[in-house]
Amino acid sequence: MVTETMIIIALRQKNWEAAAEMAHEFAGKNPESEIAKIVPAIESAEKSIKAAWLLSIFSEIKWREMNEVKI
């Protein structure tokens, strides 16, 4: 079972191949998720500096959101 957290970690590590594989699986089960919408960018990150840069920003934002302390 692939989780959004696993994908975000792979993106933060710039492990584009693993992130793409997990994103495909996750998107198949959650077609309306944010991850499903960024699958094309993940697939092109290895060859596109812009896609890689945007995914790095996206993953940092998501990481911070997931780790926010809710009071």
N, C-alpha and C positions, 0 to 999 in steps of 0.2 A: 504494500500500500504506500503510495507516494503522497506526501503532504506538501502544502504550500511552503512550509518552513524548509523542507529539504531542497526545494527548487531555489528558494531565495539564497540558501547557503551556497549552492552550486554557482549561482550567478555572482555572489560576492567573491567567490574563489576564482571567478572567470573560467570555470570548467564548462565551457559552452556545449560540448558534446553530451555530457551527463545531464546538464540542465535541459537540453532539447529533448532528450529521451524521456526524462521525467515529466516535462511539460506536456508532451504528447499524451502520455498516459493520464495525467491529471485532467487535461482538457477534455479527454474522451468521457470522463465521468462528471465533469463540471464545465459544460460548454459555455456557460454564461459568466465564468470567473474572469478576473483580471488576467490570470495566467493564460487562459485560452486565447485572450486577445493579443498577447505579446509573443505567441509561439513563432510567428514569422520573423520577428526581430531576433529571437533567440537562435533560430536556424541560420540567420545571416551574420551573427555576431563574429564568427571566426574570420570572415572575409571583409567585414565592414567595420571600420573604426567608429563610425557614427553610431551604428547599432550597439556596439560594445560599450561605448561611452554612455549612451542613454540607458542601457540595461544596468550599468554600474550605478547610475543615479537612482533608477527605479528600485534596485535591490537595497540601496542604502535607506531610502525613504521607507520602504516596506519593513526593513529590519528595525528601524527606529519605532515605527508604529506598533510592531509586534512586541517590542520591549518596553513600551510606555507603561508606567505605573499608573494604574487607574485608582483614584482616590474617591 
